Amino acid sequence: MEPSNLLVVGLGVGTVFFGLVSLIVICMVMSAVCKLFIKDAKKAPVNEMISNKQEILAAACAVIAEEIGTEAKNIKVVSFKKI
């Protein structure tokens, strides 16, 4: 006896649905477990002043120079603002 096409499609869709629901439940359980162990995670203040602007500017220039294929000394910085 050969199974019908509707039965095969139903079993396939049901298996995928069950798998996705299982993944959601596992993610929720793991999130709850992680929250138990990490209670007081200290976050950095949002409005913290930049301590050394020159180092950050040099790093940004180095990255830009690497991307465009030139040397960092050839880049002229007009303004540098925190967004």
N, CA, C and O atoms as a CHARMM CRD file, in Angstrom:
* protein
*
  332
    1    1 MET  N      0.84100  -1.18500   0.00000 PROA 1      0.00000
    2    1 MET  CA     0.00000   0.00000   0.00000 PROA 1      0.00000
    3    1 MET  C      0.88700   1.24900   0.00000 PROA 1      0.00000
    4    1 MET  O      1.77900   1.37700   0.83800 PROA 1      0.00000
    5    2 GLU  N      0.64900   2.14000  -0.91200 PROA 2      0.00000
    6    2 GLU  CA     1.43500   3.35000  -1.06200 PROA 2      0.00000
    7    2 GLU  C      0.75300   4.50200  -0.33900 PROA 2      0.00000
    8    2 GLU  O     -0.45500   4.69300  -0.48500 PROA 2      0.00000
    9    3 PRO  N      1.52700   5.29300   0.45900 PROA 3      0.00000
   10    3 PRO  CA     0.90200   6.42600   1.16300 PROA 3      0.00000
   11    3 PRO  C      0.49400   7.51500   0.16500 PROA 3      0.00000
   12    3 PRO  O      1.12500   7.68800  -0.87800 PROA 3      0.00000
   13    4 SER  N     -0.55200   8.23000   0.50000 PROA 4      0.00000
   14    4 SER  CA    -1.03100   9.28100  -0.39000 PROA 4      0.00000
   15    4 SER  C     -0.11200  10.50500  -0.31900 PROA 4      0.00000
   16    4 SER  O      0.63700  10.68000   0.64300 PROA 4      0.00000
   17    5 ASN  N     -0.18400  11.32900  -1.33600 PROA 5      0.00000
   18    5 ASN  CA     0.64700  12.53600  -1.38300 PROA 5      0.00000
   19    5 ASN  C      0.27600  13.50200  -0.25800 PROA 5      0.00000
   20    5 ASN  O      1.14500  14.17000   0.30300 PROA 5      0.00000
   21    6 LEU  N     -0.98500  13.57200   0.06200 PROA 6      0.00000
   22    6 LEU  CA    -1.44100  14.46500   1.12600 PROA 6      0.00000
   23    6 LEU  C     -0.87000  14.04900   2.48000 PROA 6      0.00000
   24    6 LEU  O     -0.52700  14.90800   3.29300 PROA 6      0.00000
   25    7 LEU  N     -0.76400  12.75600   2.72900 PROA 7      0.00000
   26    7 LEU  CA    -0.18600  12.26300   3.97000 PROA 7      0.00000
   27    7 LEU  C      1.29600  12.61400   4.05900 PROA 7      0.00000
   28    7 LEU  O      1.77500  13.02200   5.11700 PROA 7      0.00000
   29    8 VAL  N      2.01600  12.46000   2.96600 PROA 8      0.00000
   30    8 VAL  CA     3.44700  12.77700   2.95000 PROA 8      0.00000
   31    8 VAL  C      3.67500  14.27100   3.18600 PROA 8      0.00000
   32    8 VAL  O      4.55900  14.65700   3.95000 PROA 8      0.00000
   33    9 VAL  N      2.87100  15.10600   2.52400 PROA 9      0.00000
   34    9 VAL  CA     2.99500  16.55300   2.72200 PROA 9      0.00000
   35    9 VAL  C      2.64300  16.92400   4.15300 PROA 9      0.00000
   36    9 VAL  O      3.33200  17.73900   4.76500 PROA 9      0.00000
   37   10 GLY  N      1.59800  16.34900   4.68700 PROA 10     0.00000
   38   10 GLY  CA     1.19600  16.63200   6.06700 PROA 10     0.00000
   39   10 GLY  C      2.25800  16.23500   7.07000 PROA 10     0.00000
   40   10 GLY  O      2.52600  16.97700   8.01500 PROA 10     0.00000
   41   11 LEU  N      2.87400  15.06100   6.87800 PROA 11     0.00000
   42   11 LEU  CA     3.94300  14.64300   7.78200 PROA 11     0.00000
   43   11 LEU  C      5.16200  15.55600   7.66400 PROA 11     0.00000
   44   11 LEU  O      5.80200  15.86300   8.67100 PROA 11     0.00000
   45   12 GLY  N      5.48700  15.99000   6.45800 PROA 12     0.00000
   46   12 GLY  CA     6.63100  16.89500   6.27500 PROA 12     0.00000
   47   12 GLY  C      6.40700  18.23200   6.93900 PROA 12     0.00000
   48   12 GLY  O      7.27600  18.73400   7.65200 PROA 12     0.00000
   49   13 VAL  N      5.24300  18.81000   6.70600 PROA 13     0.00000
   50   13 VAL  CA     4.92700  20.10700   7.31300 PROA 13     0.00000
   51   13 VAL  C      4.84700  19.98000   8.83200 PROA 13     0.00000
   52   13 VAL  O      5.31900  20.85900   9.55300 PROA 13     0.00000
   53   14 GLY  N      4.26500  18.91500   9.31200 PROA 14     0.00000
   54   14 GLY  CA     4.16300  18.69300  10.75300 PROA 14     0.00000
   55   14 GLY  C      5.52400  18.53500  11.40500 PROA 14     0.00000
   56   14 GLY  O      5.75900  19.04700  12.50000 PROA 14     0.00000
   57   15 THR  N      6.42400  17.82500  10.73100 PROA 15     0.00000
   58   15 THR  CA     7.77900  17.64100  11.27200 PROA 15     0.00000
   59   15 THR  C      8.51500  18.97000  11.35500 PROA 15     0.00000
   60   15 THR  O      9.14400  19.26300  12.37100 PROA 15     0.00000
   61   16 VAL  N      8.44700  19.77500  10.30400 PROA 16     0.00000
   62   16 VAL  CA     9.11100  21.07700  10.30900 PROA 16     0.00000
   63   16 VAL  C      8.50300  21.97800  11.38100 PROA 16     0.00000
   64   16 VAL  O      9.23900  22.64600  12.10700 PROA 16     0.00000
   65   17 PHE  N      7.18400  22.00900  11.49200 PROA 17     0.00000
   66   17 PHE  CA     6.52100  22.82900  12.50000 PROA 17     0.00000
   67   17 PHE  C      6.93800  22.40900  13.90100 PROA 17     0.00000
   68   17 PHE  O      7.24100  23.25200  14.74500 PROA 17     0.00000
   69   18 PHE  N      6.95300  21.08500  14.15100 PROA 18     0.00000
   70   18 PHE  CA     7.36600  20.58900  15.45900 PROA 18     0.00000
   71   18 PHE  C      8.81900  20.96300  15.75400 PROA 18     0.00000
   72   18 PHE  O      9.14600  21.33000  16.88200 PROA 18     0.00000
   73   19 GLY  N      9.68700  20.87200  14.75300 PROA 19     0.00000
   74   19 GLY  CA    11.08600  21.23900  14.94100 PROA 19     0.00000
   75   19 GLY  C     11.26100  22.70700  15.27000 PROA 19     0.00000
   76   19 GLY  O     12.04600  23.05400  16.15300 PROA 19     0.00000
   77   20 LEU  N     10.54000  23.57700  14.57400 PROA 20     0.00000
   78   20 LEU  CA    10.65100  25.01000  14.84100 PROA 20     0.00000
   79   20 LEU  C     10.11900  25.37600  16.21900 PROA 20     0.00000
   80   20 LEU  O     10.71200  26.19900  16.91600 PROA 20     0.00000
   81   21 VAL  N      9.01300  24.77300  16.61300 PROA 21     0.00000
   82   21 VAL  CA     8.47300  25.02600  17.94900 PROA 21     0.00000
   83   21 VAL  C      9.45400  24.54500  19.01400 PROA 21     0.00000
   84   21 VAL  O      9.63200  25.19800  20.04200 PROA 21     0.00000
   85   22 SER  N     10.09100  23.40100  18.76300 PROA 22     0.00000
   86   22 SER  CA    11.08300  22.88400  19.70300 PROA 22     0.00000
   87   22 SER  C     12.26300  23.82800  19.82900 PROA 22     0.00000
   88   22 SER  O     12.75600  24.04900  20.93500 PROA 22     0.00000
   89   23 LEU  N     12.73000  24.39400  18.71500 PROA 23     0.00000
   90   23 LEU  CA    13.83400  25.35700  18.77100 PROA 23     0.00000
   91   23 LEU  C     13.46500  26.60000  19.56200 PROA 23     0.00000
   92   23 LEU  O     14.28400  27.12800  20.31500 PROA 23     0.00000
   93   24 ILE  N     12.24100  27.06700  19.39300 PROA 24     0.00000
   94   24 ILE  CA    11.79400  28.24600  20.14400 PROA 24     0.00000
   95   24 ILE  C     11.77400  27.94900  21.63700 PROA 24     0.00000
   96   24 ILE  O     12.21800  28.77100  22.43900 PROA 24     0.00000
   97   25 VAL  N     11.26700  26.79400  22.01100 PROA 25     0.00000
   98   25 VAL  CA    11.20700  26.42400  23.43000 PROA 25     0.00000
   99   25 VAL  C     12.61300  26.28500  23.99800 PROA 25     0.00000
  100   25 VAL  O     12.87100  26.74200  25.11100 PROA 25     0.00000
  101   26 ILE  N     13.52300  25.66600  23.26000 PROA 26     0.00000
  102   26 ILE  CA    14.90700  25.50800  23.73300 PROA 26     0.00000
  103   26 ILE  C     15.56100  26.87300  23.91200 PROA 26     0.00000
  104   26 ILE  O     16.27200  27.08800  24.89300 PROA 26     0.00000
  105   27 CYS  N     15.33400  27.79600  22.98500 PROA 27     0.00000
  106   27 CYS  CA    15.90200  29.14000  23.11300 PROA 27     0.00000
  107   27 CYS  C     15.35000  29.87100  24.32900 PROA 27     0.00000
  108   27 CYS  O     16.09400  30.56800  25.01900 PROA 27     0.00000
  109   28 MET  N     14.07300  29.72600  24.60000 PROA 28     0.00000
  110   28 MET  CA    13.47500  30.38500  25.76100 PROA 28     0.00000
  111   28 MET  C     14.02100  29.80000  27.06800 PROA 28     0.00000
  112   28 MET  O     14.28100  30.53900  28.01800 PROA 28     0.00000
  113   29 VAL  N     14.19400  28.48200  27.11600 PROA 29     0.00000
  114   29 VAL  CA    14.73500  27.84200  28.31800 PROA 29     0.00000
  115   29 VAL  C     16.17500  28.28300  28.54000 PROA 29     0.00000
  116   29 VAL  O     16.55700  28.60300  29.66600 PROA 29     0.00000
  117   30 MET  N     16.98200  28.30500  27.47600 PROA 30     0.00000
  118   30 MET  CA    18.37900  28.71400  27.62000 PROA 30     0.00000
  119   30 MET  C     18.48300  30.18500  28.02800 PROA 30     0.00000
  120   30 MET  O     19.38100  30.55500  28.78400 PROA 30     0.00000
  121   31 SER  N     17.57700  31.01800  27.53600 PROA 31     0.00000
  122   31 SER  CA    17.57100  32.41800  27.92600 PROA 31     0.00000
  123   31 SER  C     17.27400  32.56200  29.41900 PROA 31     0.00000
  124   31 SER  O     17.90000  33.36700  30.10800 PROA 31     0.00000
  125   32 ALA  N     16.32500  31.78600  29.90400 PROA 32     0.00000
  126   32 ALA  CA    15.99500  31.83300  31.33100 PROA 32     0.00000
  127   32 ALA  C     17.15700  31.33600  32.18000 PROA 32     0.00000
  128   32 ALA  O     17.42900  31.89700  33.24200 PROA 32     0.00000
  129   33 VAL  N     17.84300  30.29900  31.73200 PROA 33     0.00000
  130   33 VAL  CA    18.99200  29.77600  32.47200 PROA 33     0.00000
  131   33 VAL  C     20.12000  30.80200  32.49700 PROA 33     0.00000
  132   33 VAL  O     20.76100  30.99100  33.53000 PROA 33     0.00000
  133   34 CYS  N     20.36500  31.46300  31.37000 PROA 34     0.00000
  134   34 CYS  CA    21.42900  32.47500  31.32000 PROA 34     0.00000
  135   34 CYS  C     21.09700  33.65500  32.23100 PROA 34     0.00000
  136   34 CYS  O     21.99000  34.21400  32.86800 PROA 34     0.00000
  137   35 LYS  N     19.83500  34.03400  32.29700 PROA 35     0.00000
  138   35 LYS  CA    19.44500  35.14800  33.15900 PROA 35     0.00000
  139   35 LYS  C     19.64200  34.81500  34.63100 PROA 35     0.00000
  140   35 LYS  O     19.88100  35.71600  35.43500 PROA 35     0.00000
  141   36 LEU  N     19.54500  33.54500  35.00000 PROA 36     0.00000
  142   36 LEU  CA    19.78100  33.15700  36.38500 PROA 36     0.00000
  143   36 LEU  C     21.24100  33.34400  36.77200 PROA 36     0.00000
  144   36 LEU  O     21.53700  33.75600  37.89400 PROA 36     0.00000
  145   37 PHE  N     22.15400  33.04600  35.85400 PROA 37     0.00000
  146   37 PHE  CA    23.56800  33.12800  36.16200 PROA 37     0.00000
  147   37 PHE  C     24.13800  34.52900  35.98600 PROA 37     0.00000
  148   37 PHE  O     25.11000  34.88700  36.65200 PROA 37     0.00000
  149   38 ILE  N     23.55900  35.31500  35.11400 PROA 38     0.00000
  150   38 ILE  CA    24.03500  36.67600  34.87400 PROA 38     0.00000
  151   38 ILE  C     22.97700  37.63200  35.40100 PROA 38     0.00000
  152   38 ILE  O     22.07000  38.03700  34.67400 PROA 38     0.00000
  153   39 LYS  N     23.10300  37.98600  36.67100 PROA 39     0.00000
  154   39 LYS  CA    22.08400  38.83200  37.29600 PROA 39     0.00000
  155   39 LYS  C     22.42900  40.30500  37.20000 PROA 39     0.00000
  156   39 LYS  O     21.61400  41.10600  36.74000 PROA 39     0.00000
  157   40 ASP  N     23.62300  40.67000  37.62600 PROA 40     0.00000
  158   40 ASP  CA    23.99200  42.08000  37.70000 PROA 40     0.00000
  159   40 ASP  C     25.09900  42.40000  36.70700 PROA 40     0.00000
  160   40 ASP  O     26.21200  42.75000  37.10200 PROA 40     0.00000
  161   41 ALA  N     24.80400  42.28400  35.44900 PROA 41     0.00000
  162   41 ALA  CA    25.78500  42.64800  34.43400 PROA 41     0.00000
  163   41 ALA  C     25.82300  44.16300  34.34500 PROA 41     0.00000
  164   41 ALA  O     24.81300  44.80600  34.05900 PROA 41     0.00000
  165   42 LYS  N     26.99300  44.72400  34.59100 PROA 42     0.00000
  166   42 LYS  CA    27.12300  46.17000  34.56300 PROA 42     0.00000
  167   42 LYS  C     27.30400  46.62000  33.12300 PROA 42     0.00000
  168   42 LYS  O     28.14000  46.09000  32.39000 PROA 42     0.00000
  169   43 LYS  N     26.51500  47.59600  32.73500 PROA 43     0.00000
  170   43 LYS  CA    26.59500  48.14000  31.39200 PROA 43     0.00000
  171   43 LYS  C     27.31200  49.47900  31.44700 PROA 43     0.00000
  172   43 LYS  O     27.19300  50.22800  32.41700 PROA 43     0.00000
  173   44 ALA  N     28.05900  49.76500  30.39000 PROA 44     0.00000
  174   44 ALA  CA    28.76700  51.03900  30.31300 PROA 44     0.00000
  175   44 ALA  C     27.75900  52.16400  30.10200 PROA 44     0.00000
  176   44 ALA  O     26.77700  51.98800  29.38100 PROA 44     0.00000
  177   45 PRO  N     27.99100  53.30700  30.71900 PROA 45     0.00000
  178   45 PRO  CA    27.08600  54.42800  30.50600 PROA 45     0.00000
  179   45 PRO  C     27.07000  54.85000  29.03300 PROA 45     0.00000
  180   45 PRO  O     28.09700  54.82200  28.35400 PROA 45     0.00000
  181   46 VAL  N     25.90600  55.23300  28.56600 PROA 46     0.00000
  182   46 VAL  CA    25.75500  55.57000  27.15400 PROA 46     0.00000
  183   46 VAL  C     26.45500  56.87900  26.82600 PROA 46     0.00000
  184   46 VAL  O     27.05700  57.00500  25.76000 PROA 46     0.00000
  185   47 ASN  N     26.38600  57.83700  27.70700 PROA 47     0.00000
  186   47 ASN  CA    26.95500  59.15600  27.44000 PROA 47     0.00000
  187   47 ASN  C     28.37000  59.29700  27.97500 PROA 47     0.00000
  188   47 ASN  O     28.76800  60.38300  28.39600 PROA 47     0.00000
  189   48 GLU  N     29.12300  58.22700  27.96200 PROA 48     0.00000
  190   48 GLU  CA    30.48300  58.27000  28.46900 PROA 48     0.00000
  191   48 GLU  C     31.38000  59.04100  27.50100 PROA 48     0.00000
  192   48 GLU  O     31.30800  58.85500  26.28700 PROA 48     0.00000
  193   49 MET  N     32.21300  59.89500  28.05100 PROA 49     0.00000
  194   49 MET  CA    33.12300  60.67400  27.22100 PROA 49     0.00000
  195   49 MET  C     34.20600  59.77100  26.64800 PROA 49     0.00000
  196   49 MET  O     34.61800  58.80400  27.28900 PROA 49     0.00000
  197   50 ILE  N     34.65700  60.08000  25.46600 PROA 50     0.00000
  198   50 ILE  CA    35.73500  59.32100  24.84200 PROA 50     0.00000
  199   50 ILE  C     37.02600  59.71600  25.54000 PROA 50     0.00000
  200   50 ILE  O     37.35900  60.89900  25.61800 PROA 50     0.00000
  201   51 SER  N     37.75400  58.72600  26.04800 PROA 51     0.00000
  202   51 SER  CA    38.92800  59.03300  26.85200 PROA 51     0.00000
  203   51 SER  C     40.10300  59.50200  26.00000 PROA 51     0.00000
  204   51 SER  O     40.78100  60.46400  26.36000 PROA 51     0.00000
  205   52 ASN  N     40.34900  58.84500  24.89300 PROA 52     0.00000
  206   52 ASN  CA    41.48100  59.22700  24.06800 PROA 52     0.00000
  207   52 ASN  C     41.02800  59.30400  22.61000 PROA 52     0.00000
  208   52 ASN  O     41.05300  58.30200  21.89500 PROA 52     0.00000
  209   53 LYS  N     40.62500  60.47100  22.18400 PROA 53     0.00000
  210   53 LYS  CA    40.08100  60.65500  20.83800 PROA 53     0.00000
  211   53 LYS  C     41.12900  60.41700  19.76000 PROA 53     0.00000
  212   53 LYS  O     40.79600  59.97300  18.66100 PROA 53     0.00000
  213   54 GLN  N     42.37400  60.70200  20.05800 PROA 54     0.00000
  214   54 GLN  CA    43.41500  60.55600  19.04200 PROA 54     0.00000
  215   54 GLN  C     43.62800  59.09300  18.66100 PROA 54     0.00000
  216   54 GLN  O     43.84000  58.78300  17.48900 PROA 54     0.00000
  217   55 GLU  N     43.57500  58.19300  19.64200 PROA 55     0.00000
  218   55 GLU  CA    43.73900  56.76800  19.33900 PROA 55     0.00000
  219   55 GLU  C     42.56600  56.24300  18.50500 PROA 55     0.00000
  220   55 GLU  O     42.76200  55.47100  17.56600 PROA 55     0.00000
  221   56 ILE  N     41.35900  56.66100  18.84900 PROA 56     0.00000
  222   56 ILE  CA    40.18900  56.22600  18.10200 PROA 56     0.00000
  223   56 ILE  C     40.23300  56.77900  16.68300 PROA 56     0.00000
  224   56 ILE  O     39.90100  56.07300  15.73100 PROA 56     0.00000
  225   57 LEU  N     40.63900  58.03200  16.53800 PROA 57     0.00000
  226   57 LEU  CA    40.75900  58.64400  15.22300 PROA 57     0.00000
  227   57 LEU  C     41.82500  57.94500  14.38500 PROA 57     0.00000
  228   57 LEU  O     41.63000  57.73400  13.18900 PROA 57     0.00000
  229   58 ALA  N     42.94200  57.58600  14.99700 PROA 58     0.00000
  230   58 ALA  CA    44.00000  56.87300  14.27600 PROA 58     0.00000
  231   58 ALA  C     43.52400  55.49600  13.82900 PROA 58     0.00000
  232   58 ALA  O     43.83100  55.06800  12.71700 PROA 58     0.00000
  233   59 ALA  N     42.78500  54.80500  14.67800 PROA 59     0.00000
  234   59 ALA  CA    42.26900  53.48600  14.31200 PROA 59     0.00000
  235   59 ALA  C     41.25600  53.60100  13.17400 PROA 59     0.00000
  236   59 ALA  O     41.26900  52.78400  12.25300 PROA 59     0.00000
  237   60 ALA  N     40.38900  54.59600  13.22700 PROA 60     0.00000
  238   60 ALA  CA    39.40200  54.79100  12.16300 PROA 60     0.00000
  239   60 ALA  C     40.09400  55.12700  10.85100 PROA 60     0.00000
  240   60 ALA  O     39.69600  54.62400   9.80100 PROA 60     0.00000
  241   61 CYS  N     41.11200  55.96000  10.89100 PROA 61     0.00000
  242   61 CYS  CA    41.85600  56.29800   9.67100 PROA 61     0.00000
  243   61 CYS  C     42.56400  55.07700   9.10600 PROA 61     0.00000
  244   61 CYS  O     42.61900  54.89900   7.88900 PROA 61     0.00000
  245   62 ALA  N     43.10600  54.23400   9.97900 PROA 62     0.00000
  246   62 ALA  CA    43.78200  53.02800   9.50900 PROA 62     0.00000
  247   62 ALA  C     42.80600  52.08500   8.81000 PROA 62     0.00000
  248   62 ALA  O     43.14000  51.48600   7.78800 PROA 62     0.00000
  249   63 VAL  N     41.61100  51.95500   9.35900 PROA 63     0.00000
  250   63 VAL  CA    40.60600  51.08800   8.74000 PROA 63     0.00000
  251   63 VAL  C     40.17100  51.64100   7.39500 PROA 63     0.00000
  252   63 VAL  O     40.06000  50.89700   6.42100 PROA 63     0.00000
  253   64 ILE  N     39.92300  52.94200   7.33600 PROA 64     0.00000
  254   64 ILE  CA    39.50400  53.56700   6.07600 PROA 64     0.00000
  255   64 ILE  C     40.61500  53.44500   5.03100 PROA 64     0.00000
  256   64 ILE  O     40.34500  53.14400   3.86800 PROA 64     0.00000
  257   65 ALA  N     41.86300  53.67700   5.44600 PROA 65     0.00000
  258   65 ALA  CA    42.98300  53.57300   4.51700 PROA 65     0.00000
  259   65 ALA  C     43.11400  52.14400   3.98000 PROA 65     0.00000
  260   65 ALA  O     43.40400  51.95100   2.80000 PROA 65     0.00000
  261   66 GLU  N     42.90600  51.16800   4.82100 PROA 66     0.00000
  262   66 GLU  CA    42.98800  49.76800   4.38800 PROA 66     0.00000
  263   66 GLU  C     41.88900  49.44700   3.38500 PROA 66     0.00000
  264   66 GLU  O     42.12300  48.72700   2.41400 PROA 66     0.00000
  265   67 GLU  N     40.70600  49.97100   3.61300 PROA 67     0.00000
  266   67 GLU  CA    39.57900  49.68900   2.72200 PROA 67     0.00000
  267   67 GLU  C     39.74800  50.32200   1.35200 PROA 67     0.00000
  268   67 GLU  O     39.41300  49.70700   0.33900 PROA 67     0.00000
  269   68 ILE  N     40.26800  51.55200   1.31000 PROA 68     0.00000
  270   68 ILE  CA    40.38600  52.21300   0.01600 PROA 68     0.00000
  271   68 ILE  C     41.74600  51.97600  -0.63500 PROA 68     0.00000
  272   68 ILE  O     41.96800  52.41100  -1.76500 PROA 68     0.00000
  273   69 GLY  N     42.64900  51.30200   0.05100 PROA 69     0.00000
  274   69 GLY  CA    43.92700  50.92300  -0.54100 PROA 69     0.00000
  275   69 GLY  C     44.94200  52.04000  -0.60200 PROA 69     0.00000
  276   69 GLY  O     45.69000  52.14200  -1.57500 PROA 69     0.00000
  277   70 THR  N     44.98400  52.87000   0.40400 PROA 70     0.00000
  278   70 THR  CA    45.97000  53.94400   0.45600 PROA 70     0.00000
  279   70 THR  C     46.63700  53.91900   1.82600 PROA 70     0.00000
  280   70 THR  O     46.37200  53.03200   2.63700 PROA 70     0.00000
  281   71 GLU  N     47.50100  54.89600   2.08000 PROA 71     0.00000
  282   71 GLU  CA    48.15000  54.97700   3.38500 PROA 71     0.00000
  283   71 GLU  C     47.36400  55.91800   4.28500 PROA 71     0.00000
  284   71 GLU  O     46.67500  56.82200   3.81200 PROA 71     0.00000
  285   72 ALA  N     47.47800  55.69400   5.58500 PROA 72     0.00000
  286   72 ALA  CA    46.71100  56.49000   6.54900 PROA 72     0.00000
  287   72 ALA  C     47.15000  57.94800   6.56000 PROA 72     0.00000
  288   72 ALA  O     46.35500  58.82800   6.88900 PROA 72     0.00000
  289   73 LYS  N     48.39600  58.21400   6.20700 PROA 73     0.00000
  290   73 LYS  CA    48.87300  59.60200   6.22100 PROA 73     0.00000
  291   73 LYS  C     48.25900  60.42500   5.09400 PROA 73     0.00000
  292   73 LYS  O     48.31300  61.65400   5.12800 PROA 73     0.00000
  293   74 ASN  N     47.67100  59.75300   4.08600 PROA 74     0.00000
  294   74 ASN  CA    47.04900  60.46300   2.97200 PROA 74     0.00000
  295   74 ASN  C     45.59700  60.84100   3.24800 PROA 74     0.00000
  296   74 ASN  O     44.95800  61.46600   2.40200 PROA 74     0.00000
  297   75 ILE  N     45.07000  60.47900   4.40100 PROA 75     0.00000
  298   75 ILE  CA    43.68000  60.76600   4.73200 PROA 75     0.00000
  299   75 ILE  C     43.61700  62.03200   5.57900 PROA 75     0.00000
  300   75 ILE  O     44.29900  62.14300   6.59700 PROA 75     0.00000
  301   76 LYS  N     42.79300  62.98400   5.14800 PROA 76     0.00000
  302   76 LYS  CA    42.59600  64.22000   5.89500 PROA 76     0.00000
  303   76 LYS  C     41.24900  64.15600   6.60200 PROA 76     0.00000
  304   76 LYS  O     40.21400  63.98400   5.95700 PROA 76     0.00000
  305   77 VAL  N     41.25800  64.29300   7.90600 PROA 77     0.00000
  306   77 VAL  CA    40.03700  64.23500   8.70900 PROA 77     0.00000
  307   77 VAL  C     39.53600  65.65700   8.92100 PROA 77     0.00000
  308   77 VAL  O     40.24100  66.49400   9.48500 PROA 77     0.00000
  309   78 VAL  N     38.31800  65.92600   8.46700 PROA 78     0.00000
  310   78 VAL  CA    37.74700  67.26100   8.59700 PROA 78     0.00000
  311   78 VAL  C     36.99700  67.39000   9.91900 PROA 78     0.00000
  312   78 VAL  O     37.15500  68.38200  10.63100 PROA 78     0.00000
  313   79 SER  N     36.18400  66.39300  10.24700 PROA 79     0.00000
  314   79 SER  CA    35.49800  66.39700  11.53200 PROA 79     0.00000
  315   79 SER  C     35.30400  64.96400  11.99500 PROA 79     0.00000
  316   79 SER  O     35.25600  64.03500  11.18800 PROA 79     0.00000
  317   80 PHE  N     35.19300  64.80000  13.30400 PROA 80     0.00000
  318   80 PHE  CA    35.05200  63.47400  13.89800 PROA 80     0.00000
  319   80 PHE  C     34.06000  63.60300  15.03400 PROA 80     0.00000
  320   80 PHE  O     34.38400  64.15300  16.08700 PROA 80     0.00000
  321   81 LYS  N     32.81900  63.08600  14.82400 PROA 81     0.00000
  322   81 LYS  CA    31.77000  63.20500  15.83100 PROA 81     0.00000
  323   81 LYS  C     31.24100  61.83300  16.19800 PROA 81     0.00000
  324   81 LYS  O     31.22600  60.92300  15.36900 PROA 81     0.00000
  325   82 LYS  N     30.81300  61.68700  17.42700 PROA 82     0.00000
  326   82 LYS  CA    30.14900  60.46900  17.86500 PROA 82     0.00000
  327   82 LYS  C     28.69300  60.53000  17.41900 PROA 82     0.00000
  328   82 LYS  O     27.99800  61.51600  17.66300 PROA 82     0.00000
  329   83 ILE  N     28.24600  59.47100  16.76800 PROA 83     0.00000
  330   83 ILE  CA    26.87100  59.44800  16.26200 PROA 83     0.00000
  331   83 ILE  C     26.00200  58.70500  17.24200 PROA 83     0.00000
  332   83 ILE  O     24.80000  58.56400  17.01700 PROA 83     0.00000
